[in-house]
Each structure stands twice: as structure tokens, then as C-alpha cells.
Amino acid sequence: MIVMDAINIHASCVLLAKAGRAFGAPANAGVLLLGKSGAGKSDVALRLIALGARLVSDDRTDLIVDRGRLFGRVPATIKGLIEVRGVGIVALPHAARARIALAVSLDGAAKRLPPREYYKPPCDLSAAIPLIRLAPFEASAAEKIILAAAAFEKNLFRERVRS
């Protein structure tokens, strides 16, 4: 097993687990939530967890490459903790790590029919990680993430749709 040293980034991470069922997303798919402080990373993670996902890390994520695949894991100092604005820091059940299947930029720049983008991690990686951009506080943000994970994993996109 070839594992590189961890690179810590400002991001949250969840494992889809049971949340993926509604759209057929794999339970072992991890989602990396990217955004500035206050962008909604913890809020979106909390909504995904309410749908059956498991917390991996909140606000800080260690990225590692194992056999050419990107994984997110929790730094030891914040293991099982999530900061919920207006509530406080709360302990939750968590997963130790997740294979990153999707990166989500919570920059509010959602387009109707976006071009394909890929996340460029700060480490060497042989596999491309799909990237989507969403407005984090839309009511359907969590469901869009789950659907995108399923669509990328199962190649469900249709580039041309007849009107």
C-alpha cells in the first residue's frame, strides 16, 4: 500500500453512506465540501448527515492519496466534531475516512447547465475528481450533491437533450 503524507486543507468531508440511496449514489462515496469561512460547509454537511451521510471532518480535512485515489480523513484534534453556528460544537458519529468521489465548491456560482470541471487537489493524483459549484443555502443543495455523486459514478449525464 502506497500512502502519501497528509495535506491539510480548509474543507469539510462526508461519506454518503445511506444518504446516497435515493439517487443510487454509492455508499462509499466521499464528498469534499470546499469554501471560505462562513460559506456553508458545515451547514451542507449537516443537511447531508440528516439524510443519512456520515461526518468525516468539519472545516479541516486531511487529504491523502492511496493507490492513486484521493481520500479525506479527519485530523485527530477535531475527530467526530462539527461546529453548528448558533448551536455550538457538537460530537457526532463519524467515519474515519472517505474516498473522494465528488468535490463541491460552495461559492454560489451554480449555472443551469455547467461545463464539466475537475478538482485539482494539492497533491499528485491519477484519477480526476469531478467538481460542481453550488449555492450552499438553496433548499435542494444536499440533494443536488447526492444526485451529482450518483450521476458521475454511474455516467448518467446526457449532454444533449431534445426539446
PyMOL commands that set and color helices and strands:
alter all, ss='L'
color gray80, all
select helices_A, chain A and resi 17-23+41-50+76-78+141-154
alter helices_A, ss='H'
color red, helices_A
select strands_A, chain A and resi 7-15+29-34+54-57+60-66+69-73+81-84+88-91+97-105+117-119+129-133
alter strands_A, ss='S'
color yellow, strands_A
deselect
rebuild
show_as cartoon
